[in-house]
Amino acid sequence: MGPSAPSTAAPQPFPDIEPYERGLLDVGDRNQVYWETSGNPDGKPALVVHAGPGSGGQRGSRKLFDPTVYRMLRRMVR
């Protein structure tokens, strides 16, 4: 029997988790940046950004990173 072929299956998302910290940063001109952190507080930082005002953030983006390895920081302009 020869070596097995590498898997071509798409990676499965990680479980959805809730942020452990969040807030609004005032950046002037009546604009605010919403931010939240989730995952491992001591983990490797991962910055998740979305397209811009009005496009809406996607909670599912937290599922793209292993929460035991990464500290995810999401930001959205409001």
C-alpha positions, 0 to 999 in steps of 0.5 A: 500500500502506497502513501495516502493522497493529501486531503482536498477537503476544505478546512472546517470552521472553528466553533463560534465564540463570543468576544471577551472584550469590546468597545467603541473608539471615537475617531472624530467627525462623529465616526466610531470604530467598534472593536472586539477581541476573542480567542486566546488572550495570550495568543498570536494576534490576528486582525480581522477587518471588513469592507467599510461603513454599511457593509456589516460585520460577519460574526462568522469571521471568528470561525476562521481562526483557531481560538486556542492559538489566536487572539482575534481583534475585529474592527468595524467602522460605524 
